[in-house]
Amino acid sequence: MPEPVFLSVIIPSYQGADILKRNIPGLIHYLKEKRIQSEIIIVDDGSDDSGATEDIAGQLKCKFLKHEKNLGKGAAVRNGMLAAEGEFRIYTDVDVPFEYDAFERFVNYLKVKEFDMVIGDRTLPGSRYFVDISRLRVITSKLFSFIIGRFIIGGYFDSQCGMKGFRAAAANDLFSVSKVNGFAFDVELLYVALKRNYDIKRLPVVLKCQEGSSVRVIRHGLGMLMDIFAIIWNQRMGSYKKQQR
């Protein structure tokens, strides 16, 4: 009888076959070295790559989910989380951008210290996040962070850090009611988690690499603002009530 899955790692991917090929082997090696019983779930969000992402997932012995069309990062993470079997579940970006020891630290706070949710926060002391990004992106990121921090999720300013972890029960609860498919899905998760009074831990993260981003400042920025209004509307309409099981 196979051992139960301890940790599920969900990786959303769009046109990311080459990036997966370069970065997932290191994560697999780390998890094996730490003897963590794990599964890696790659969710292909409608890539037009002639099956390259699926081939990479097969070569690396990862679980694979496929969207027939591009739905958005939120949809990819949601479907991966709901398909996961792990007692603890973490999602991160396709390039696995943060130092691997973050996985062990996240699990420690979820398992030993029993937090419901752990989020990476690049603004905390101890974080190192050196990367060249455009001035426009810096300005829009700070503006977005101010808006959601001031009006939506209180002091959780770094909602967009690409690494978050959950206990299985919290993951099933949050992702069963989440609606946002775009990049503001992180804000929605935090918003609902805070409404549920979940225990949330913020941890510093250290960037080890960043192989590009699919974020387009103007187009996605406007879409994220629209999603913020949708989150508030969904709350007023009672769309985030716990699902009956």
C-alpha positions, 0 to 999 in steps of 0.5 A: 500500500503506497504511503499517504502523500505528506506534501503536494506542490502545485505548479501552474504553467502556461507555455512553460515547458522549458522553464519546468524542464530546468527547474523542477528536477532541482525541487524533486531532488530536494524533496527526495533528499529531505525524505518528504513523501510528496507529489508535484502537480503540474497544471497546464493552463491551455498551453499551445505547445504540442504537448511539450508540457505534458511530455516534461511532466511525464519524464519527471513523473509529476502528476499532470492536469490540462486545461483545454483553453487558457483560464488564468493562474487562479483557475490552474492553482484551484484545480491543482489544489482540489486534485491534491492528496497531500496533508499539506499543500503549497503552490509556487510559480513555474520557475520555482523562484524561491530557495528550496528551504522555504518548503520545509519552513512552510510545512513546519509552520503548518504541521508543528505550529498548526497555522491554517495558511502560510504565505511568503512575504517579500517585505519582511526582514530576512527576505531577499528579492533582487531582480531587475523590474521596470519602473512602471511595474514597481509603481503599479505594484506598490499602488496595487499593494496599497489599495488591497492592503488599505481596503481589502486585506488589512496588513497583508501587503504582499498578497502577490508573492508566488508561494503560499501553503495550506493545511488540507482542510483549509485548502479544500475550504478556500479553493472550493469557494474561490471564483477569481481565475486571474492574478488577483486570486491570491487576494481573494484567498487571503480575503476569504481566509481572514473572513474565516478567521484562519490563522495565517503566518507570513514568512520571509522568502529568498529569491534564487531565480526568476525566469520571466513573468507572464504579467503584463502591467497595464492589461493585467493591472486593470483586470486585477482591479476589476477582480477586486470589485468582484471579490467585494461583490461576491462577499456581499452576495454570500458566494463565499459561504462554506460548502456543505459536505 
